[in-house]
Amino acid sequence: MTSVLALYRNHDALMNMSSNQQPTLILRKLSVDEYVLPKIHTKKIKRVNSERKPFSVNPFPKLGTGHGVYVFENQYFKYEGEWVKGKKHGFGKLLLKDGTYYEGQFNQGEITGTGFKFFSETKCKYKGQFLKGEMHGRGIMEFPDSSEYEGNFVHNRKNGYGVMRTPLTQYDGGYQGNMRHGEGRMVYAPMRYDKTSNGDRYEGYWVADKRHGPGVLHCADGSIFDGNFDNDEFHGHGLYRHISGVIYDGMWLKGFPAKMASKLHIVVENTPMVIRQGTPFTITVQCLNDENEVVGDEGREIQITAGFKYYQPSKGSALFDMIEDVEDKPIDTPFGYQVVHYPLTNQEQENDGPSEEDEEQELSQSQTQLDLKEDEDENQNNKEEEIKEGEDGEKLAENEKQDDEKEDGVDNSGGGVEEPDEIPNNTTTETESVPLPPPVPNCRSEEGVCVWNEVYLAPAPPMYRPFVAMEEAENDKKSSSRGKPAINKDDRRSSIGNIDRRGSVNKGLQRVVTAAKIPSILDKMRRQKEKALEEKYAKTGEYVLMVHDVTNPPFLGRTIEPAFLLLKLKRPEAKKRAKKEGKKWDTSQHIRRSMVATEGSED
């Protein structure tokens, strides 16, 4: 009604106006009923609130759709981007107060679609698919240490197929719950000084981030294991080809073979083992475990060497001054003494050394030659003038003294027999040096067994330390024994008192001297003979055979215990000569002949 009354007042005012004042205004007088109030259309705009309670710095876009910037009521979130009907929808950027932010697609107020997210706490960056605010689908996660994962995500976790690259490893395969699971391939970076990577490569199955199930491990050193894994260890049946050449095919328990060799055993019937000069012998070695069972190792490298007892040289000797320059160190043995290496070879040697029987024959021939020379001297002495008993005794004492000091024979001035400077029957020693033969090569085990055939103890090298020390000890012993008292002249005279004073005194002296000299001459000949043999063969005596595991690198980091064996080296066996079969002795025939001969003599 107020608006109607106002309209009427205006109408009356217009009526009172003069004609000059209203030339252009023509109004039609209407009745009150004809006056119609204009209809005002006022549409009430309803303000749509966001899914959260917002506090807006800038107002929402018109009708809640478009581009806008919003800071939420808790001041922790800030959104800048597209809106549709009051909800974040389209492309936008959501920032968190701690520095984390997401930039990408929104759908009906949720982070859904493809986008990029930065995590301020871990400094990680993710680019990929999202579903309701979570990493879900295909994506790439970059870590601050330059690691990178590219693959599938399910509810913020690596799940399904993916590729994980780190500075030390690269894995491509299955994931479940952020852990390697299923079939996959892992490649480790090359060996590092801190041993954080070893350069291996594994292809097989995984369970909970560990190798589990069938797989193949290629080690950086060339070793390969093809078999079953359990909790990152060899477990179950597997074939392992070690870089050293060892091959093991069998059961494994927690990273080690179910049957693993722990010691070496030398197969021998009797101990010590007796061998002969110039005669080859065979060595058989087995790889045993703690239960003394042969382990079927293939390709384990075994070495055999020999040693001789080590003699500590005395101070001041030439050997003592030289020993510091020698690299070969004494080796401990279970026999209570140390040894040093002695050459062992499989090079065939000429077995032309004389047997014991031949040597005895040579010595008997030498004895015969000495007897003949003695008879010649005796005939010559019979023609000489008569020698006084006292002078002969003095000369005899002098001859004995010279014999102790010399080993070159009896002095001719004393009327004795001169020892031969050379060994009869062409047994002179060789002075030329002989090169050392090659050592016995190492052997690879076959089913846990190694065999060496045609093995010899080689001749000793020049200035071999134990032999030099032994000679020095013998010389010291001889020099101490030379201080014995001289023989009393009266005793000597009484021993030959029954000899004829005319010429027979000299003959008695000669026989005594010759009888005393023959054993020393024979000993010297034997020593010279042994020396000649030592240049071709090893010196007779006791040696030690040593067997070591020299597999390099050691199989699974373990070297099995060595083995030792005593060797007794003796002269070659005497050759058995066939006896000539003669006519058998017929006693009855002999009796008949005797009876016939007796009857004939009686007649």
C-alpha positions as CSV (number, residue, x, y, z in Angstrom):
1,M,0.0,0.0,0.0
2,T,2.9,2.3,0.7
3,S,4.1,2.1,-2.9
4,V,0.5,2.7,-4.1
5,L,0.0,5.9,-2.1
6,A,3.4,7.1,-3.2
7,L,2.2,6.6,-6.8
8,Y,-1.0,8.6,-6.1
9,R,0.9,11.5,-4.6
10,N,3.0,11.7,-7.7
11,H,-0.1,11.6,-9.8
12,D,-1.6,14.6,-8.0
13,A,1.6,16.6,-8.4
14,L,1.5,16.0,-12.0
15,M,-2.1,17.2,-12.2
16,N,-1.2,20.5,-10.5
17,M,1.5,21.3,-12.9
18,S,0.8,24.0,-15.6
19,S,0.5,23.1,-19.2
20,N,3.8,24.8,-20.0
21,Q,5.5,22.4,-17.6
22,Q,4.1,19.2,-19.0
23,P,4.2,19.5,-22.8
24,T,5.5,16.0,-23.3
25,L,4.0,14.1,-20.5
26,I,0.8,12.5,-21.4
27,L,-0.8,10.3,-18.8
28,R,-3.8,8.3,-19.1
29,K,-6.0,8.5,-16.1
30,L,-6.7,5.1,-14.9
31,S,-8.8,4.0,-12.1
32,V,-7.4,2.7,-9.0
33,D,-8.1,-0.9,-10.1
34,E,-6.1,-0.4,-13.2
35,Y,-3.0,0.5,-11.4
36,V,-0.8,-2.6,-11.4
37,L,2.4,-2.8,-9.4
38,P,5.5,-4.0,-11.3
39,K,6.6,-7.4,-10.4
40,I,10.2,-7.6,-9.2
41,H,12.0,-10.9,-9.9
42,T,14.6,-11.3,-7.2
43,K,16.5,-14.7,-7.4
44,K,18.1,-15.6,-4.2
45,I,21.7,-16.9,-4.8
46,K,22.4,-19.8,-2.5
47,R,26.0,-19.9,-1.3
48,V,27.5,-23.4,-1.6
49,N,29.9,-24.4,1.1
50,S,33.0,-26.6,0.4
51,E,33.4,-30.1,1.6
52,R,35.4,-28.6,4.5
53,K,34.7,-25.5,6.6
54,P,36.7,-22.9,4.7
55,F,38.0,-19.6,5.6
56,S,38.4,-17.6,2.4
57,V,40.8,-14.8,1.8
58,N,39.3,-14.3,-1.6
59,P,35.6,-15.1,-2.2
60,F,34.6,-18.2,-4.0
61,P,34.2,-17.9,-7.7
62,K,30.7,-17.0,-8.9
63,L,28.4,-19.9,-8.2
64,G,31.4,-21.9,-6.7
65,T,32.8,-22.8,-10.1
66,G,36.0,-21.6,-11.6
67,H,39.4,-20.7,-10.4
68,G,40.1,-19.7,-6.8
69,V,42.5,-19.6,-3.9
70,Y,41.4,-21.0,-0.6
71,V,43.0,-21.2,2.8
72,F,41.2,-23.7,5.0
73,E,40.0,-22.8,8.5
74,N,42.8,-24.7,10.2
75,Q,45.4,-22.6,8.3
76,Y,47.2,-25.9,7.5
77,F,46.0,-26.4,3.9
78,K,45.9,-24.0,1.0
79,Y,44.4,-24.8,-2.3
80,E,44.8,-22.9,-5.5
81,G,43.1,-24.2,-8.6
82,E,39.8,-25.1,-10.2
83,W,36.5,-25.5,-8.5
84,V,33.2,-27.0,-9.6
85,K,30.2,-26.4,-7.4
86,G,32.3,-25.6,-4.4
87,K,34.5,-28.7,-4.7
88,K,38.1,-29.0,-5.9
89,H,37.8,-30.4,-9.3
90,G,40.2,-30.3,-12.2
91,F,43.8,-29.1,-12.0
92,G,45.0,-27.6,-8.8
93,K,47.7,-27.3,-6.2
94,L,47.3,-28.2,-2.6
95,L,50.0,-27.0,-0.2
96,L,50.6,-28.1,3.4
97,K,52.1,-25.9,6.0
98,D,55.1,-28.3,6.6
99,G,56.2,-27.9,2.9
100,T,54.6,-30.9,1.4
101,Y,52.5,-30.2,-1.6
102,Y,50.5,-31.9,-4.4
103,E,50.0,-30.6,-7.9
104,G,47.8,-32.4,-10.3
105,Q,44.3,-33.6,-10.9
106,F,41.4,-33.4,-8.4
107,N,38.1,-35.1,-8.7
108,Q,35.1,-34.2,-6.6
109,G,37.3,-32.7,-3.9
110,E,39.7,-35.7,-3.8
111,I,43.2,-36.1,-5.1
112,T,42.5,-38.6,-7.9
113,G,44.2,-38.9,-11.2
114,T,47.7,-38.0,-12.3
115,G,49.9,-35.7,-10.4
116,F,53.1,-34.8,-8.6
117,K,53.7,-34.9,-4.9
118,F,56.6,-33.7,-2.8
119,F,57.2,-35.1,0.7
120,S,59.0,-32.5,2.8
121,E,59.9,-34.9,5.6
122,T,61.6,-37.6,3.4
123,K,62.5,-35.3,0.4
124,C,61.0,-38.0,-1.8
125,K,59.2,-37.1,-5.1
126,Y,56.4,-39.0,-6.6
127,K,54.9,-38.7,-10.1
128,G,52.2,-40.9,-11.2
129,Q,48.6,-42.0,-10.5
130,F,46.6,-41.2,-7.3
131,L,43.4,-42.5,-5.9
132,K,41.6,-40.6,-3.1
133,G,44.8,-39.0,-1.9
134,E,47.0,-42.2,-2.1
135,M,49.6,-43.4,-4.5
136,H,47.8,-46.0,-6.5
137,G,48.6,-47.3,-10.0
138,R,51.6,-46.6,-12.1
139,G,54.2,-44.2,-10.8
140,I,57.8,-43.2,-10.3
141,M,59.2,-42.5,-6.8
142,E,62.5,-40.6,-6.5
143,F,64.5,-40.9,-3.3
144,P,67.0,-38.3,-2.0
145,D,69.9,-40.8,-2.4
146,S,69.3,-40.9,-6.2
147,S,67.4,-44.2,-5.9
148,E,64.3,-44.6,-8.0
149,Y,61.4,-46.9,-8.1
150,E,59.3,-47.2,-11.2
151,G,56.3,-49.5,-11.1
152,N,52.9,-50.2,-9.6
153,F,51.6,-48.9,-6.3
154,V,48.6,-50.0,-4.3
155,H,47.5,-47.9,-1.3
156,N,50.8,-46.1,-1.0
157,R,52.9,-49.3,-1.2
158,K,55.0,-50.9,-3.9
159,N,52.9,-53.8,-5.2
160,G,53.1,-55.8,-8.4
161,Y,55.8,-55.4,-11.0
162,G,58.4,-52.7,-10.6
163,V,62.0,-51.7,-11.1
164,M,64.0,-50.4,-8.2
165,R,67.3,-48.7,-8.9
166,T,69.8,-47.7,-6.2
167,P,73.4,-46.7,-6.3
168,L,74.3,-50.3,-5.3
169,T,71.6,-52.5,-6.8
170,Q,69.0,-52.8,-9.5
171,Y,65.9,-55.0,-9.0
172,D,63.2,-55.7,-11.5
173,G,60.5,-58.1,-10.5
174,G,57.5,-58.6,-8.3
175,Y,56.6,-56.6,-5.1
176,Q,54.1,-57.2,-2.4
177,G,53.6,-54.8,0.6
178,N,56.7,-52.7,-0.3
179,M,58.9,-55.9,-0.3
180,R,60.4,-58.0,-3.1
181,H,58.1,-60.9,-3.6
182,G,57.7,-63.4,-6.4
183,E,60.0,-63.8,-9.4
184,G,62.6,-61.2,-9.8
185,R,66.1,-60.3,-10.9
186,M,68.7,-58.5,-8.7
187,V,71.9,-57.1,-10.0
188,Y,74.5,-55.8,-7.5
189,A,77.0,-53.1,-8.2
190,P,80.7,-54.1,-8.6
191,M,82.7,-54.8,-5.4
192,R,83.3,-51.8,-3.2
193,Y,85.9,-51.2,-0.6
194,D,83.3,-51.2,2.2
195,K,81.8,-54.5,1.0
196,T,78.3,-53.0,0.7
197,S,78.1,-54.5,-2.8
198,N,79.8,-57.6,-4.3
199,G,78.9,-57.5,-8.0
200,D,76.7,-60.7,-7.9
201,R,73.6,-61.3,-10.0
202,Y,70.5,-63.3,-8.8
203,E,67.6,-64.5,-10.9
204,G,64.9,-66.4,-9.1
205,Y,62.2,-66.2,-6.5
206,W,61.8,-63.9,-3.5
207,V,59.7,-64.0,-0.3
208,A,59.6,-61.0,2.1
209,D,62.6,-59.3,0.6
210,K,64.8,-62.5,0.8
211,R,65.9,-65.0,-1.8
212,H,63.6,-68.0,-1.3
213,G,62.9,-70.9,-3.6
214,P,64.6,-71.9,-6.8
215,G,67.1,-69.5,-8.3
216,V,70.5,-69.0,-10.0
217,L,73.2,-66.9,-8.3
218,H,76.0,-65.6,-10.6
219,C,78.9,-64.4,-8.3
220,A,81.2,-61.6,-9.4
221,D,84.2,-64.0,-9.2
222,G,82.6,-66.3,-11.7
223,S,81.1,-68.9,-9.3
224,I,77.6,-70.1,-10.1
225,F,75.0,-71.7,-7.8
226,D,71.9,-73.2,-9.4
227,G,69.6,-74.6,-6.8
228,N,67.2,-73.8,-3.9
229,F,67.4,-70.9,-1.5
230,D,66.0,-70.4,2.0
231,N,66.2,-67.2,3.9
232,D,68.9,-65.9,1.6
233,E,71.1,-69.1,2.0
234,F,71.8,-72.2,0.0
235,H,69.4,-74.7,1.3
236,G,68.2,-77.9,-0.4
237,H,69.6,-79.4,-3.5
238,G,71.9,-77.3,-5.6
239,L,74.8,-77.4,-8.0
240,Y,77.7,-75.1,-7.2
241,R,80.5,-74.4,-9.6
242,H,83.2,-72.5,-7.7
243,I,85.7,-70.2,-9.5
244,S,88.5,-72.3,-8.1
245,G,87.3,-75.3,-10.1
246,V,85.6,-77.1,-7.3
247,I,82.1,-78.6,-8.3
248,Y,79.7,-79.7,-5.7
249,D,76.3,-81.3,-6.6
250,G,74.2,-82.3,-3.7
251,M,72.3,-81.2,-0.6
252,W,73.0,-78.0,1.2
253,L,72.2,-76.9,4.8
254,K,72.2,-73.3,5.8
255,G,74.7,-72.2,3.2
256,F,77.1,-75.2,3.4
257,P,77.2,-78.6,1.8
258,A,75.5,-81.4,3.9
259,K,78.8,-83.3,3.4
260,M,81.8,-81.1,3.4
261,A,85.4,-82.2,3.3
262,S,87.4,-81.2,6.4
263,K,90.6,-83.2,6.2
264,L,92.9,-85.1,3.8
265,H,93.9,-88.8,4.1
266,I,96.8,-90.6,2.5
267,V,95.9,-94.1,1.6
268,V,98.8,-96.4,2.6
269,E,99.0,-100.0,3.8
270,N,101.9,-99.6,6.2
271,T,103.4,-96.7,8.1
272,P,106.1,-95.6,7.4
273,M,105.9,-96.2,3.7
274,V,109.1,-97.9,2.3
275,I,110.3,-96.7,-1.0
276,R,113.5,-97.5,-3.1
277,Q,116.0,-95.3,-4.8
278,G,115.2,-94.9,-8.5
279,T,111.9,-96.8,-8.1
280,P,108.7,-94.8,-8.6
281,F,105.8,-95.0,-6.1
282,T,102.1,-94.1,-6.1
283,I,100.3,-91.7,-3.8
284,T,96.5,-91.8,-3.3
285,V,94.7,-89.0,-1.3
286,Q,91.1,-88.9,-0.2
287,C,89.0,-85.9,0.9
288,L,87.1,-86.9,4.1
289,N,84.6,-85.2,6.4
290,D,84.5,-85.4,10.2
291,E,82.8,-88.8,10.0
292,N,85.7,-90.1,7.8
293,E,83.5,-90.4,4.8
294,V,84.8,-89.7,1.4
295,V,83.2,-86.5,0.1
296,G,82.5,-86.4,-3.6
297,D,84.3,-83.1,-4.3
298,E,85.1,-82.4,-7.9
299,G,88.0,-80.2,-8.9
300,R,89.6,-79.5,-5.5
301,E,93.3,-78.7,-6.1
302,I,95.6,-80.8,-4.0
303,Q,99.4,-80.5,-3.7
304,I,102.0,-83.0,-2.6
305,T,105.5,-82.1,-1.4
306,A,108.3,-83.8,0.5
307,G,110.4,-82.6,3.3
308,F,113.6,-83.6,5.2
309,K,114.3,-83.1,8.9
310,Y,115.5,-79.6,9.7
311,Y,118.8,-79.2,11.5
312,Q,119.5,-75.9,13.2
313,P,122.9,-74.7,12.1
314,S,125.4,-73.7,14.7
315,K,126.3,-70.1,15.1
316,G,129.4,-68.9,13.2
317,S,129.0,-71.5,10.4
318,A,128.6,-70.6,6.8
319,L,125.1,-72.1,6.7
320,F,124.1,-69.9,9.7
321,D,125.2,-66.8,7.9
322,M,123.4,-67.8,4.8
323,I,120.1,-68.9,6.3
324,E,118.6,-65.5,6.6
325,D,118.7,-65.2,2.8
326,V,116.7,-68.4,2.3
327,E,113.0,-68.0,1.9
328,D,112.1,-71.6,2.7
329,K,110.9,-71.7,6.3
330,P,110.7,-74.9,8.4
331,I,107.3,-76.6,8.5
332,D,105.8,-78.1,11.6
333,T,104.9,-81.8,11.4
334,P,103.0,-84.2,13.8
335,F,106.2,-86.2,14.2
336,G,107.9,-83.9,16.7
337,Y,110.3,-82.1,14.4
338,Q,110.3,-79.6,11.6
339,V,111.1,-80.2,8.0
340,V,112.2,-78.1,5.0
341,H,111.0,-78.8,1.5
342,Y,112.7,-81.5,-0.5
343,P,112.3,-81.8,-4.3
344,L,109.6,-84.3,-5.4
345,T,109.1,-85.1,-9.1
346,N,107.3,-87.3,-11.5
347,Q,109.9,-87.1,-14.1
348,E,111.1,-90.6,-15.0
349,Q,114.7,-91.4,-13.8
350,E,117.1,-93.9,-15.3
351,N,117.2,-96.9,-13.0
352,D,120.8,-97.8,-13.8
353,G,122.0,-97.7,-10.2
354,P,123.7,-100.8,-8.8
355,S,121.9,-103.0,-6.4
356,E,123.2,-104.1,-3.0
357,E,124.4,-107.4,-4.4
358,D,126.3,-105.6,-7.2
359,E,127.9,-103.3,-4.7
360,E,129.0,-106.2,-2.6
361,Q,130.6,-107.8,-5.6
362,E,132.4,-104.6,-6.5
363,L,133.7,-104.3,-2.9
364,S,134.9,-108.0,-3.0
365,Q,136.8,-107.2,-6.2
366,S,138.3,-104.2,-4.5
367,Q,139.3,-106.4,-1.6
368,T,141.0,-108.8,-4.0
369,Q,143.0,-106.0,-5.6
370,L,144.2,-104.9,-2.2
371,D,145.4,-108.5,-1.4
372,L,147.3,-108.7,-4.6
373,K,149.0,-105.4,-3.9
374,E,149.8,-106.5,-0.4
375,D,151.7,-109.6,-1.8
376,E,153.7,-107.5,-4.1
377,D,154.8,-105.2,-1.3
378,E,155.7,-108.2,0.8
379,N,158.0,-109.7,-1.8
380,Q,159.7,-106.4,-2.3
381,N,160.2,-105.9,1.5
382,N,161.8,-109.4,1.7
383,K,164.6,-108.1,-0.5
384,E,165.2,-104.9,1.6
385,E,167.6,-104.7,4.5
386,E,166.6,-105.6,8.0
387,I,164.6,-102.9,9.8
388,K,165.1,-102.4,13.5
389,E,162.2,-103.1,15.7
390,G,162.2,-99.7,17.4
391,E,162.3,-97.8,14.2
392,D,159.5,-99.9,12.8
393,G,157.4,-99.2,15.9
394,E,157.9,-95.5,15.5
395,K,157.1,-95.6,11.8
396,L,154.0,-97.6,12.6
397,A,152.8,-95.0,15.2
398,E,153.5,-92.2,12.6
399,N,151.5,-94.1,10.0
400,E,148.5,-94.5,12.3
401,K,148.6,-90.8,13.2
402,Q,148.7,-89.9,9.5
403,D,145.8,-92.2,8.8
404,D,143.7,-90.4,11.3
405,E,144.5,-87.0,9.8
406,K,144.3,-88.0,6.2
407,E,141.8,-89.9,4.1
408,D,143.9,-90.0,1.0
409,G,145.5,-93.4,1.7
410,V,148.6,-94.9,3.5
411,D,151.8,-93.0,3.3
412,N,154.4,-94.8,1.1
413,S,157.2,-93.8,3.4
414,G,155.8,-96.1,6.1
415,G,155.7,-99.1,3.8
416,G,151.9,-99.3,3.9
417,V,149.4,-99.8,1.2
418,E,148.3,-96.7,-0.7
419,E,144.5,-96.3,-1.0
420,P,143.3,-95.8,-4.5
421,D,142.3,-92.2,-5.3
422,E,139.6,-93.4,-7.7
423,I,137.0,-96.0,-7.1
424,P,137.6,-99.2,-9.1
425,N,135.3,-100.5,-11.8
426,N,134.6,-97.0,-13.2
427,T,132.6,-95.6,-10.3
428,T,134.0,-92.1,-10.4
429,T,131.7,-89.3,-9.2
430,E,130.4,-86.7,-11.5
431,T,131.3,-83.1,-10.9
432,E,128.9,-81.5,-13.3
433,S,125.8,-79.9,-11.8
434,V,122.5,-81.5,-12.7
435,P,119.5,-79.2,-13.1
436,L,116.6,-79.8,-10.7
437,P,113.7,-81.8,-12.2
438,P,110.3,-80.2,-12.4
439,P,108.0,-80.6,-9.3
440,V,105.0,-82.9,-9.2
441,P,102.0,-81.0,-10.7
442,N,98.9,-80.4,-8.5
443,C,96.0,-82.8,-8.9
444,R,92.3,-82.0,-9.2
445,S,90.1,-84.3,-7.2
446,E,87.6,-86.7,-8.9
447,E,84.8,-87.8,-6.6
448,G,87.0,-86.8,-3.7
449,V,90.1,-88.8,-4.7
450,C,93.5,-87.7,-6.1
451,V,96.1,-90.1,-7.5
452,W,99.7,-89.5,-8.4
453,N,101.6,-92.1,-10.3
454,E,105.3,-92.5,-11.1
455,V,106.5,-90.2,-8.2
456,Y,110.2,-90.0,-7.3
457,L,112.3,-88.3,-4.6
458,A,114.7,-86.2,-6.7
459,P,118.4,-85.7,-6.0
460,A,119.1,-83.1,-3.4
461,P,119.9,-79.5,-4.7
462,P,123.3,-78.1,-4.2
463,M,124.0,-76.9,-0.6
464,Y,120.8,-78.4,0.7
465,R,120.6,-77.1,4.2
466,P,119.8,-80.3,6.2
467,F,122.6,-82.3,4.5
468,V,125.1,-79.5,5.0
469,A,124.2,-79.3,8.6
470,M,124.5,-83.1,9.0
471,E,128.0,-83.0,7.4
472,E,129.1,-80.2,9.7
473,A,127.9,-82.3,12.7
474,E,129.8,-85.4,11.5
475,N,132.9,-83.4,11.0
476,D,132.7,-81.9,14.5
477,K,132.2,-85.4,15.8
478,K,135.3,-86.7,13.9
479,S,137.5,-83.8,15.0
480,S,136.5,-84.5,18.7
481,S,137.3,-88.2,18.3
482,R,140.8,-87.5,16.9
483,G,142.0,-86.5,20.3
484,K,142.4,-90.2,21.4
485,P,145.7,-91.2,23.0
486,A,148.4,-92.8,20.8
487,I,149.1,-96.5,20.9
488,N,151.9,-97.5,23.3
489,K,155.0,-98.8,21.5
490,D,155.6,-101.6,24.0
491,D,152.0,-102.9,23.4
492,R,152.6,-102.7,19.7
493,R,155.9,-104.6,20.0
494,S,154.4,-107.3,22.1
495,S,151.7,-107.8,19.5
496,I,154.4,-108.6,16.9
497,G,156.9,-110.2,19.3
498,N,156.4,-113.6,17.9
499,I,157.4,-112.5,14.4
500,D,160.8,-113.4,13.1
501,R,163.3,-110.6,13.7
502,R,165.0,-111.2,10.4
503,G,162.8,-109.6,7.8
504,S,159.6,-110.9,9.2
505,V,159.1,-107.8,11.4
506,N,158.5,-105.7,8.3
507,K,156.1,-108.3,7.0
508,G,154.2,-108.4,10.2
509,L,153.9,-104.6,10.2
510,Q,152.6,-104.6,6.7
511,R,150.0,-107.1,7.5
512,V,148.8,-105.2,10.5
513,V,148.6,-102.0,8.6
514,T,146.8,-103.6,5.7
515,A,144.4,-105.3,8.0
516,A,143.7,-102.0,9.8
517,K,143.3,-100.1,6.6
518,I,140.9,-102.5,4.7
519,P,137.8,-101.5,6.8
520,S,138.5,-97.8,6.3
521,I,139.1,-98.2,2.6
522,L,135.9,-100.1,2.3
523,D,134.0,-97.4,4.2
524,K,135.5,-94.8,2.0
525,M,134.5,-96.6,-1.1
526,R,131.0,-97.0,0.2
527,R,130.8,-93.3,1.0
528,Q,132.1,-92.4,-2.4
529,K,129.6,-94.8,-3.9
530,E,126.8,-93.3,-1.9
531,K,127.9,-89.8,-3.0
532,A,127.8,-91.0,-6.6
533,L,124.3,-92.3,-6.1
534,E,123.1,-89.1,-4.4
535,E,123.9,-87.2,-7.6
536,K,121.4,-89.4,-9.4
537,Y,119.0,-90.3,-6.5
538,A,117.9,-89.0,-3.2
539,K,120.0,-89.8,-0.1
540,T,118.7,-92.8,1.9
541,G,117.0,-91.9,5.1
542,E,113.7,-90.7,6.5
543,Y,111.5,-88.2,4.6
544,V,108.1,-86.7,5.2
545,L,105.4,-86.6,2.5
546,M,103.0,-83.6,2.9
547,V,99.6,-83.1,1.3
548,H,98.0,-79.7,1.3
549,D,94.7,-78.2,-0.1
550,V,95.9,-75.3,-2.3
551,T,92.5,-74.5,-3.8
552,N,92.5,-70.8,-4.7
553,P,90.4,-69.1,-3.7
554,P,89.4,-71.5,-0.9
555,F,86.1,-73.3,-1.5
556,L,83.5,-71.4,0.6
557,G,86.3,-69.7,2.4
558,R,87.6,-72.9,4.0
559,T,90.9,-74.8,3.6
560,I,90.8,-78.4,4.7
561,E,93.5,-79.8,7.0
562,P,96.7,-81.2,5.5
563,A,98.1,-84.8,5.9
564,F,101.6,-86.1,6.6
565,L,103.2,-89.5,6.0
566,L,106.7,-90.8,6.9
567,L,108.7,-92.2,4.0
568,K,111.7,-94.6,4.4
569,L,114.0,-94.4,1.4
570,K,116.3,-97.4,1.0
571,R,118.7,-98.8,-1.5
572,P,117.4,-100.6,-4.6
573,E,116.4,-104.1,-4.0
574,A,119.0,-106.8,-4.9
575,K,118.2,-108.5,-8.2
576,K,117.5,-112.1,-7.8
577,R,119.7,-114.2,-10.1
578,A,118.4,-117.4,-11.4
579,K,120.4,-120.4,-10.2
580,K,121.9,-122.7,-12.8
581,E,120.5,-126.1,-12.5
582,G,123.3,-128.7,-12.3
583,K,123.2,-132.4,-12.2
584,K,121.6,-133.8,-9.1
585,W,123.8,-135.7,-6.7
586,D,123.1,-139.4,-6.9
587,T,124.3,-141.0,-3.7
588,S,123.7,-144.6,-4.8
589,Q,125.6,-144.1,-8.0
590,H,128.5,-142.6,-6.0
591,I,128.6,-145.6,-3.7
592,R,128.7,-148.0,-6.5
593,R,131.6,-146.2,-8.2
594,S,133.5,-146.2,-4.9
595,M,133.0,-149.9,-4.5
596,V,134.2,-150.6,-8.0
597,A,137.3,-148.5,-7.5
598,T,138.0,-150.3,-4.2
599,E,137.7,-153.8,-5.8
600,G,140.0,-152.8,-8.6
601,S,142.7,-151.6,-6.3
602,E,142.6,-154.8,-4.3
603,D,143.1,-156.8,-7.4
